[in-house]
Amino acid sequence: MSLPGPRPNADGAPDLATALDAARRGDEDGFRVLYRAVHPALLRYVATIVRADAEDVTAEAWLQIARDLRTFRGDLDGFRGWAATIARHRALDHLRRTRVRPVAADQAVELLELPATDDPAALAIEHVDGDAALALIATLPPDQADAVRLRVILGLSAEDAAKVLGKRAGAVRTATHRGLRTLAARLQTKENSSPQGVTSARPGALKGM
């Protein structure tokens, strides 16, 4: 007897909560839907830590996720945090084995004029080219980089990110705020020092990660 798979929402989009429940019961279609929804951001998250080996490390993480999914208890947000924890451990293990430093910001950052706003997340998310931003995040202090990766790239709440990092949610919020403020300041400095002025960017490039 086959297990019932996930059904789409009224707008045709997959119901990820249903997919999670189905995948936890061993349904392959449910797992496939879950993978397609979560994998792109998880891969980008790992790429900020291990560079060119991100595909292999993320694949290892998914093997563990698939193996242990039956034991997971929680909702979709909890799953994203749980998957991030597994991926982070795999990435750090890889760094220890290979003694490779996290990715460095060695490529140009495309900029738009930064608006006056009190929200550092808006500055970083809306006006930074995606690939360059991933590299730039790695130049932050480790606690800030970890917080920004989890909250901006993976879209975790402060509470879920705190569970991944073993910290208090308030500490994660503070680290995220400081990290994004630092990114905004560095981007403004690059803009001011650029001989060609402001160049075009892809608005919202990080938001879809």
Salt bridges, closest charged atoms under 4 A:
ASP21 OD1 - ARG24 NH2 2.63
ASP29 OD1 - ARG32 NH1 2.59
ASP53 OD2 - HIS94 NE2 2.82
ASP68 OD1 - ARG67 NE 2.92
ASP93 OD1 - ARG96 NH2 2.43
GLU126 OE2 - LYS207 NZ 2.63
ASP129 OD1 - ARG202 NH1 3.44
ASP146 OD2 - ARG88 NH2 3.33
ASP146 OD1 - ARG149 NH1 3.27
GLU159 OE2 - ARG173 NH2 2.44
